[in-house]
Amino acid sequence: MARPFTLAGLLRLRTLQQDAAAGDLAAANARLHESGARQARARTALGGTPTDPTSTTSLYAVAAARAASRSMLADLEALRQQQAEDAAAAESAFTAARAATVGLEKLEARHAVAIAADDLHAEQTVIDEIASGSWHRAAAAR
């Protein structure tokens, strides 16, 4: 019977960690993309607003709207920057998890090769025993 890979449990754990890190990375990238799209929509909406003041009151309203819009765009940019940092951190966590998993996967592959070689050696030993036994029986019968 073949020996089981002794680090199989650790490999499963590392694979789960890698999958979780991949999910975190995908979520962070989705948030970053959505934030950029939201910022683009806000810029487009603000670009389409009329800015022709007809009185001092409307001029003050346009100025207040521009100041509020500038503040909103700055907030959206800060949010996008934070989400970009989160995405970079998630990517580095995924890379680390993948590196840990790859090492164990290579060990598992080497283990499988060693087990296959052991199985072939055992099979060859049995074949040699059968062949030598039949040769000895044939020699004794002469």
Disulfide bonds with the S-S distance in Angstrom:
none
